[in-house]
């Protein structure tokens, strides 16, 4: 009886975790959160390699029309050489965005924008 309860508990835990796992969405180097707006507030994307050019505004927090994969390279979450999986989290807009140079990617300044995102 005890073994069957342990097995049942393990099966329930696996089912719970499997239900919460979503596969990463394959995106291009220039896809933005705004373009993928049907996604949840936090989701995973799979970035290809060599994403170093594309429009990006901000540093650490980016405007929602910025290229996700280029922003992820800029933030150091993935490398341009390898690409990889990135977790995107939508955020409220900010009053201004400061650009910078990091990891071979230049981002631009921008004023107020209605929505943002972060990557990790």
C-alpha positions in Angstrom: 0.0 0.0 0.0 2.8 2.4 1.0 4.7 1.8 -2.3 1.6 2.4 -4.4 1.0 5.7 -2.6 4.6 6.8 -3.3 4.3 5.8 -7.0 0.9 7.6 -7.3 2.4 10.7 -5.7 5.4 10.7 -8.0 3.0 10.3 -11.0 0.9 13.2 -9.8 4.0 15.4 -9.4 5.3 14.6 -12.8 1.9 15.4 -14.3 1.8 18.7 -12.5 5.3 19.7 -13.7 4.7 18.4 -17.3 1.5 20.5 -17.5 3.4 23.7 -16.6 6.2 23.1 -19.1 5.8 24.7 -22.4 8.1 24.3 -25.4 10.2 27.2 -26.5 8.8 29.1 -29.5 11.3 29.2 -32.4 11.8 32.8 -33.5 13.9 34.8 -36.0 16.6 37.3 -35.0 14.2 40.2 -35.5 11.0 38.9 -33.9 9.7 41.2 -31.1 7.4 40.7 -28.1 4.9 42.9 -29.9 4.8 40.6 -32.9 4.4 37.6 -30.5 1.7 39.3 -28.5 -0.5 36.2 -28.3 2.1 34.7 -25.8 1.6 34.6 -22.0 3.3 37.2 -19.7 6.4 35.0 -19.5 7.4 32.6 -22.2 10.5 30.9 -23.7 11.9 31.5 -27.1 14.6 29.6 -29.1 16.9 32.1 -30.8 19.1 31.2 -33.7 22.8 31.9 -33.9 24.3 35.2 -35.3 21.6 37.6 -33.9 23.7 40.8 -33.7 21.7 43.2 -35.8 18.2 44.4 -35.4 16.4 47.3 -33.8 16.7 47.3 -30.0 15.8 50.1 -27.6 16.9 50.1 -24.0 19.3 48.3 -21.6 18.2 45.4 -19.4 14.6 46.5 -20.0 13.7 46.8 -23.7 10.7 48.3 -25.6 8.3 45.5 -26.7 9.0 46.3 -30.4 12.7 45.5 -29.9 14.2 42.3 -31.4 14.1 39.7 -28.6 17.2 37.7 -29.7 19.4 40.7 -30.3 18.3 42.0 -26.9 19.2 38.7 -25.3 22.7 38.8 -26.9 23.1 42.4 -25.6 22.0 41.4 -22.1 24.5 38.5 -22.1 21.8 35.8 -21.8 22.9 34.0 -24.9 25.9 34.4 -27.2 25.7 35.5 -30.8 27.8 32.5 -31.9 25.4 29.9 -30.4 22.0 31.4 -29.9 19.8 29.5 -27.4 16.8 29.5 -25.2 15.7 32.7 -23.6 12.9 33.4 -21.0 11.0 36.6 -21.9 9.0 38.4 -19.3 6.6 41.2 -20.3 6.6 44.4 -18.3 4.9 47.7 -18.1 6.1 50.5 -20.3 8.7 53.0 -19.0 9.1 56.7 -19.4 12.5 56.3 -21.1 15.0 53.7 -22.3 18.7 54.2 -22.3 20.8 52.5 -25.0 24.2 51.1 -24.6 26.9 48.9 -26.2 27.3 45.3 -24.8 28.5 42.0 -26.2 28.9 43.4 -29.7 25.4 44.8 -29.8 24.5 48.5 -29.8 21.0 49.5 -28.5 19.4 52.9 -28.8 17.8 55.4 -26.5 14.0 55.9 -26.7 11.4 58.0 -24.9 8.2 56.8 -23.3 6.8 53.5 -24.6 3.7 51.6 -23.7 5.2 48.1 -22.9 8.5 46.5 -22.2 10.2 43.1 -21.7 13.2 41.6 -19.9 15.2 38.5 -20.8 17.0 35.9 -18.7 
